[in-house]
Amino acid sequence: MEPLEIEGAWIYRPKIHSDKRGKFHEWFISSRIATAAGRDLRVAQANCSASRRGVIRGIHFSDVPPGQAKYVTCPTGAILDVIVDLRVGAPSFGHWTAVELSERNGCAVFISEGLGHAFASLTDDAKIFYLCSTFYDPHREHAVHPLDPEIGIEWPIDTAPILSDKDQDAPSLSVARADLMLPDYARCREFVNSLALS
């Protein structure tokens, strides 16, 4: 796994084996996370979402602790997967990075607790699989508006993006910070360090 520009995020680029039958690759290997991140991903929940072209989901995040780490891949179609540093006090606070996850490249991303996650569907049949470290808890789940100009994500969408009501009504980064909704960098680091392998 390779680290991305934001601390706490990695990309896995698998070797894809192809022959006359089709393709095969290993999309999740727990030891790779342990080696890269120095901690295990304990899977509490596995999710699947399907989106049509032009859909944007996110920017979603959870209260830390316990937060929710995610391991995300796109086995059908393609998405632009976006990670946003929402941890107040982090050196890269408010910055984002993006990678394409697709059926073609088989890539996956690991996202630590405290980071924001979003994606845009680039195809009409994008299917996304998530492994999550904690169960969904609506009282701990939050969102920042994905079109917030302060964050300035360059979404590759040439029509009006399709957002859920929750994402459309989400606050800007500045409002979320003023309302003390965002995770604290030091607290996130302390929590993630508590998960370190001994």
Number of C-alpha atoms within 10 A of each C-alpha: 17 12 15 17 14 19 14 20 25 21 21 21 16 16 13 14 10 10 7 5 6 7 10 13 12 12 18 17 9 11 13 14 19 14 12 17 22 16 19 17 21 12 15 12 13 15 11 12 10 15 21 16 19 21 21 25 24 24 23 22 25 25 19 21 15 15 24 24 25 24 24 26 29 28 19 19 21 26 30 18 23 23 27 27 26 28 24 20 13 18 12 15 16 18 17 20 15 19 16 21 28 23 16 14 16 22 24 26 27 27 24 22 25 31 30 25 24 21 23 27 29 23 17 15 15 23 21 23 18 20 21 22 21 18 12 14 11 8 8 14 13 20 25 30 22 28 20 15 11 11 19 12 17 12 18 13 15 7 8 8 16 18 18 12 8 14 20 16 12 21 19 18 21 15 13 17 16 10 10 11 19 26 25 17 20 13 15 23 17 11 17 22 13 11 13 12 11 6
